[in-house]
């Protein structure tokens, strides 16, 4: 192992149902991964997140993302909006 950022290899063994525990490798509980199996049997797990369709559409619009980043960099542009009270009854 040449890369000092790599963790040491750990032998894992599947249980009767073919499962392994990723906790021994430092995986946090309830983590999500994309899994791929190569023809040689290598299993690759890549950390994954799930986002909503709306967030995906927003992040796919570079002009909007740039506008949001620019506005966040300049909080003095914020304007307070007066809200009308909601009628009760």
Backbone torsions as a table, in degrees:
resi	resn	phi	psi	omega
1	UNK	NA	114.3	-176.0
2	UNK	-93.6	-31.6	-175.5
3	UNK	-81.6	121.3	-177.3
4	UNK	-72.6	-12.5	178.0
5	UNK	-84.2	-10.3	-179.4
6	UNK	-78.2	146.7	174.4
7	UNK	-86.9	155.6	178.8
8	UNK	-65.8	150.6	177.7
9	UNK	-69.3	141.1	179.1
10	UNK	-124.8	130.6	177.2
11	UNK	-75.6	125.0	175.6
12	UNK	-119.2	150.5	-178.5
13	UNK	-126.8	135.7	179.1
14	UNK	-73.2	149.8	176.4
15	UNK	-86.0	-170.5	-177.6
16	UNK	-60.4	-21.9	-178.9
17	UNK	-102.8	8.2	177.4
18	UNK	82.7	16.9	-177.9
19	UNK	-97.0	153.5	171.9
20	UNK	-130.3	154.0	177.1
21	UNK	-93.6	124.6	177.8
22	UNK	-86.5	-6.4	179.1
23	UNK	-60.9	-34.7	178.7
24	UNK	-64.3	-20.8	179.7
25	UNK	-96.7	3.7	177.6
26	UNK	94.0	7.9	179.1
27	UNK	-68.4	134.9	176.7
28	UNK	-74.7	149.7	176.2
29	UNK	-57.6	143.8	177.0
30	UNK	65.4	22.8	176.5
31	UNK	-74.6	154.0	178.9
32	UNK	-116.3	143.4	-179.8
33	UNK	-139.8	150.0	165.8
34	UNK	-92.8	132.5	-177.1
35	UNK	-114.2	141.9	177.2
36	UNK	-138.0	137.5	175.0
37	UNK	-114.2	124.0	178.5
38	UNK	-84.8	161.8	-179.2
39	UNK	-56.2	-27.8	179.8
40	UNK	-82.5	2.0	178.8
41	UNK	95.7	-4.0	178.1
42	UNK	-65.9	130.0	176.6
43	UNK	-105.9	125.8	179.5
44	UNK	-116.3	127.0	176.0
45	UNK	-111.2	130.6	177.0
46	UNK	-120.4	130.2	178.9
47	UNK	-54.7	141.4	-177.1
48	UNK	-137.1	154.0	172.3
49	UNK	-128.6	156.2	177.2
50	UNK	-112.9	129.9	176.5
51	UNK	-124.5	159.1	179.8
52	UNK	-73.2	161.1	176.2
53	UNK	-59.4	-39.6	179.7
54	UNK	-61.7	-46.3	179.1
55	UNK	-64.3	-38.6	177.6
56	UNK	-60.9	-44.1	178.8
57	UNK	-63.8	-41.0	178.7
58	UNK	-62.2	-48.8	-177.9
59	UNK	-68.3	-18.2	178.5
60	UNK	-84.4	-2.4	-179.3
61	UNK	-107.3	93.0	-174.3
62	UNK	-60.5	-33.3	179.7
63	UNK	-65.9	-41.5	179.8
64	UNK	-68.0	-42.7	178.0
65	UNK	-60.3	-43.8	179.1
66	UNK	-63.1	-40.6	179.1
67	UNK	-64.0	-42.6	179.2
68	UNK	-64.2	-44.9	179.4
69	UNK	-62.3	-40.9	179.2
70	UNK	-64.6	-42.9	179.0
71	UNK	-66.1	-37.2	178.4
72	UNK	-67.9	-29.1	178.6
73	UNK	-75.3	-13.2	-178.3
74	UNK	-129.9	73.5	-178.0
75	UNK	-64.1	-17.0	178.3
76	UNK	-64.4	-14.7	177.9
77	UNK	-79.8	-12.4	-177.3
78	UNK	-59.8	140.6	178.1
79	UNK	-122.0	134.1	177.5
80	UNK	-82.1	127.8	178.3
81	UNK	-100.9	130.2	177.2
82	UNK	-81.7	128.2	178.9
83	UNK	-101.3	137.1	174.2
84	UNK	-75.7	140.5	178.7
85	UNK	-63.1	143.9	177.9
86	UNK	-79.7	126.9	179.1
87	UNK	-63.3	137.7	179.1
88	UNK	-105.4	145.6	174.7
89	UNK	143.1	NA	NA
